[in-house]
Amino acid sequence: MSPHVLILGGTAEARELAAELAAHPGVRVTTSLAGRVSRPGALAGDVRVGGFGGAAGLAEWLREECADALVDATHPFAETITANAARAAAETGVPAVVLRRPGWRPGPEDRWHPVASLAEAAGLLPSFGPRVFLTTGRMGLSAFAHLTDHHFVVRSVEAPEPPMPPHTEVLLARGPFTVADETELLQENLIDVLVTKDSGGVATAAKLTAARRLGLPVVVVRRPPLPDGVTAVPDAAGVLEWLGLGSA
């Protein structure tokens, strides 16, 4: 019987892994998307869209679909999904691994201010200028909604969800972005401070380089910790090695 691998997707790494696995003869791959993005790109293998109904629902799916392995390749800040995946894997005995791209690291010229949450990031903003470039995704803007004296330039792939700050300009765009474009954006919008999550990867890292070159402070929300006992790898190659598969 062909091994069946479930990928909890939504990231570029998940897309790359699905293609790698689908290229292996005899491997069945299913990628599950939460449905937060209305127009996801094409994916290799089978695709399902929508939640499972928590850890219990995911465990039921793993049993019914005879999954042989579970790969959590969701966004580094998808804390609830990652916790549910760990519980479902433990309940069913299905081997599981987390695919997490390495986080960003500041250099000596960076002016980073690490925080543990969006609320903590909002609490720091009065220490800086009033114009904020906010790149923390379309959810969670309510943490900044009380900052009525700030002007926010919010960039996300899709329109953000209210509530949000009263003075908000929304830019809809998807990376990768260039350093030149990010520098121009920061300068044209007279940005005083950048707020971002430590998503890692190269697609959206150019804003950090641009902020460094302009001497701007960056408030960086740290990643939530992984559940205890979870195995993590940094890329698709690490997952293939964990599965005992070589390159296709």
Secondary structure, 3 states (H helix, E strand, C coil): CCCEEEEECCCHHHHHHHHHHHCCCCCEEEEEECCCCCCCCCCCCEEEECCCCHHHHHHHHHHHCCCCEEEECCCCCCHHHHHHHHHHHHHHCCCEEEECCCCCCCCCCCEEEEECCHHHHHHHHHHCCCEEEEECCCCCHHHHCCCCCCEEEEEECCCCCCCCCCCEEEEECCCCCCHHHHHHHHHHCCCCEEEEECCCCCCCCHHHHHHHHHCCEEEEECCCCCCCCCCEECCHHHHHHHHCCCCC
